[in-house]
Amino acid sequence: MAEQPQPISPVKNFFAGGFGGVCLVFVGHPLDTIKVRLQTQPKPQPGQPPLYSGTFDCFRKTLVGEGVRGLYRGMAAPIVGVTPMFAVCFFGFGLGKRLQQRKPDDILTYPQLFAAGMLSGVFTTVIMAPGERIKCLLQIQAATGETKYSGSLDCAKQLYREAGIRGVYKGTVLTLMRDVPASGMYFMTYEWLKNILTPEGKSVSDLSAPRILFAGGLAGIFNWAVAIPPDVLKSRFQTAPPGKYPNGFRDVLRELIREEGVASLYKGFTAVMIRAFPANAACFLGFEVAMKFLNWIAPGL
């Protein structure tokens, strides 16, 4: 099965994971903005066209109306959270693998790698949930024409002032429902593809950059194939006015199915899939490059 990595170094994982996360956000944020706007656009009035007819229409209107900066709205929140989040994410995956090993040289099966990935999803939700809440609110406010928040910090302050810590962490359960299974699929797919792409007689650690990009990009596709439905529910719930969904995601799900059908759970699918490959390819390449660099300058760390 999968070849085991070197023993986990929290310090190296922190910096390498953080660098990989920054790469992911920078490459993927524009299409994340499009995804959220498509997922949260209001239902059109009878006889009226929707605000956005699709991914490319939303991209065009955002670019024309707000310029390139509009595509990067709300990026400060995920950038601030990205270093600790990806450090915890990659460390959590390594910890999940280690907990399942009876001996340090045990080779894990793919179901065990999936379980280890799920653990990383639990760990990252603590950091991910508030960042996602702030990001989504900032991404949609420009589309509504209102300017309630001047930036990420102002948004966090207002949310805390209005509803305390619960207001900042609104949508945590849905973030867990999205990230736990999706993270399992993410890491299992990446490890599986790395093994397949490794030439016979070679080490996984010697994979070329194009092969790492391919494995990371495809892992991102598999990740989002699992994550899109709960992500749609999460975006709706996190951007809804207070009290609109008293029973949480169940109310969001019922409303979406009743008013827009099952297909509404896959809103933003095109934007997500266009974004998933390059963003996650950049993430894993950034992580692998940073890890090799850290191993070179501080082999005993």
C-alpha positions, 0 to 999 in steps of 0.5 A, spaced: 500 500 500 502 507 501 509 508 503 510 511 509 513 518 510 518 520 515 516 521 522 511 527 523 515 534 525 510 539 527 514 545 526 516 543 518 508 541 517 506 548 520 511 552 515 510 547 509 503 546 510 502 554 511 506 555 504 502 550 501 495 553 503 497 560 501 499 557 494 492 554 494 488 561 496 492 565 491 490 561 485 483 559 487 480 565 491 477 568 485 473 562 483 471 561 490 468 568 490 464 566 484 462 559 487 459 563 493 456 568 489 452 563 485 450 559 491 447 565 495 444 569 489 437 570 491 431 566 487 429 571 481 422 574 481 417 570 476 419 572 469 425 575 471 432 572 469 437 570 475 442 575 477 447 570 474 446 565 469 452 561 470 459 561 472 462 565 466 456 570 467 458 571 474 465 572 473 464 577 467 459 581 471 464 581 477 470 583 473 466 588 469 463 591 476 469 591 481 475 589 477 480 584 479 480 586 486 472 584 486 475 577 485 479 577 491 474 580 496 474 576 502 481 573 501 484 576 508 480 572 512 482 565 509 490 568 508 490 569 516 487 562 517 491 559 512 498 557 515 495 554 522 489 551 518 494 547 513 499 546 519 493 543 523 491 539 517 497 536 514 499 535 522 492 532 523 493 527 517 500 525 519 497 524 527 491 520 524 496 515 520 501 514 526 495 513 531 493 507 526 500 504 526 502 498 531 509 499 529 513 505 525 514 501 519 507 499 518 504 500 511 497 503 512 491 501 507 487 506 503 481 506 508 486 507 514 488 513 510 481 515 509 480 515 516 486 519 517 484 524 513 477 525 516 481 526 523 485 532 519 478 535 517 476 535 524 482 539 526 481 544 521 474 546 522 476 550 529 480 554 524 476 554 518 469 555 520 470 563 522 474 564 516 469 561 512 463 565 515 467 572 514 469 570 507 462 568 505 459 575 508 464 579 505 464 575 498 456 577 497 456 584 500 459 587 494 453 583 490 448 586 494 450 593 493 451 594 501 457 595 505 456 593 512 463 590 513 469 594 511 474 588 512 475 582 515 477 584 522 471 589 522 466 583 520 469 579 525 468 584 530 461 586 528 459 578 528 462 578 535 458 584 538 451 582 535 451 574 537 458 573 541 462 567 539 456 563 536 455 568 531 463 568 529 462 560 529 455 560 525 455 554 520 460 549 524 456 543 524 456 544 516 463 545 516 464 539 519 459 535 515 463 538 509 470 537 511 471 531 515 469 526 509 472 531 504 478 531 507 478 523 508 477 523 500 482 528 499 488 525 502 487 518 500 486 520 493 493 524 493 496 518 497 493 513 492 495 517 486 502 518 488 503 511 489 500 510 482 505 515 479 511 513 482 516 509 477 517 502 479 524 502 483 523 509 485 521 513 491 514 517 492 519 522 495 522 523 488 516 524 484 517 530 479 513 537 479 508 535 474 506 528 477 505 532 484 501 537 480 497 532 477 496 528 483 494 534 488 489 537 482 486 530 482 485 530 489 482 536 489 477 534 484 475 528 488 475 532 495 470 537 492 465 532 489 464 530 496 464 537 499 459 541 494 452 539 497 454 541 504 458 547 502 452 549 498 448 549 505 454 552 509 454 558 504 446 559 505 446 558 512 452 562 514 450 568 510 442 568 512 439 573 516 439 571 524 433 567 525 432 565 518 433 557 519 432 556 526 433 548 525 440 549 522 442 545 516 435 541 515 431 548 514 436 550 509 436 543 505 428 543 506 428 550 503 433 549 497 429 542 495 422 545 495 424 551 491 429 550 487 430 542 487 435 537 488 440 540 483 441 546 487 445 542 492 450 543 486 450 550 485 457 553 483 459 546 481 463 549 474 466 554 478 468 549 484 471 544 479 475 549 475 478 552 481 479 545 484 485 542 480 489 548 479 488 550 487 490 544 490 495 542 485 498 549 487 497 547 494 500 540 494 506 542 490 507 548 495 507 543 501 512 538 497 517 544 495 517 547 502 518 540 506 524 538 501 527 545 503 526 544 510 529 537 510 535 540 507 536 546 511 534 543 518 534 535 517 534 534 524 528 539 526 
